[in-house]
Amino acid sequence: MKKLIFLIFVLFLLLVTVIYVEKFAVSDEDLKKGLEDLSDEELEYLLNQTSISENNPLVGEASRSEFYRTYDGKVVSSLRVYELSKLLYEERSYRNLQEREIKSIIAQTQINCNFKTAQELLATCPTENEIKIIRNDFNIVFDKTPAQWSCTNGGKESSVMLTMYNTFRLMKCTPFNQKFIWAPKYNNMYDWTKSLNLKEIQYFSCPPNENCFNHAGSDTIYLLMDDLDNPIYREVINSNTGSGVGFLPVLTIHESRHTVDGGHKGHTCALNDQTLQELGAWGVQYHLLNMLANNTGNYFSSYEENRFRNSAKNILKTRFCS
Ligand SMILES: [Zn+2]
């Protein structure tokens, strides 16, 4: 009888030791760290594998957990692996869901600039969301209601509204590799213009038999809208005319420079500026054109870059009095 009790005691000790060794040889923390190295797919595979043995016990078994796995040279029960994998899998699913949600929120609050070139951007249409963002960032008004407009990806439609939205998309998406000389905090045309808190960006129509120009006053800029439905504005630069939507951000920046927060009201030598160095609207336009040609990687074709470069040269030649 004593022997039997002793034997049971020894067996009990053995059992306790096995449980102890199993529990503390590899801590949950270490095991979880090891499992974290697995990819999502590997973790899912492991979970399915271990859950089969857990959820499909053989007849007479409470649960099937006689399978052991080796971790770091130590034996670990598959049940623990299953439980920790499950925890990790749930944590990851939650994290992935959060990341997806954040991405979709960002997509709703940002203009899509995921285009390799300006021409690629222009082939697509502004989304409903981008239209909302642009109209929310700028108070854009028209003195004449623009015609109905439409746009299809890869299509050839052109209209005042489409040209206007594409101007702002280009302003946002043109990637400069250096800051603006006239606004050293910025290297983005859209962001700089937005920072000026303009009261209005007014698109206006020129009365018949009058000469009209883009201009600015106080904190509003006025941009001519009459020709903006020209098909050349569905292209960065149209090769027949040498003009296109690529120049419209430049004109917008020129006029924005004339506003109060833009920093340089009028011109200083009649319609021209006295010097390039004063960085008036012509100086800004000159530098911006050169940056479009030289500081935007492969965003513009070499033909487009040359057009910007030549336009800069022309301004340098004709727009400064001394
Ligand atoms: Zn001007």
Boltz pocket constraint, residues with backbone or C-beta under 6 A from the ligand:
constraints:
  - pocket:
      binder: B
      contacts: [[A, 214], [A, 254], [A, 255], [A, 258], [A, 267], [A, 271], [A, 281], [A, 282]]
      max_distance: 6.0
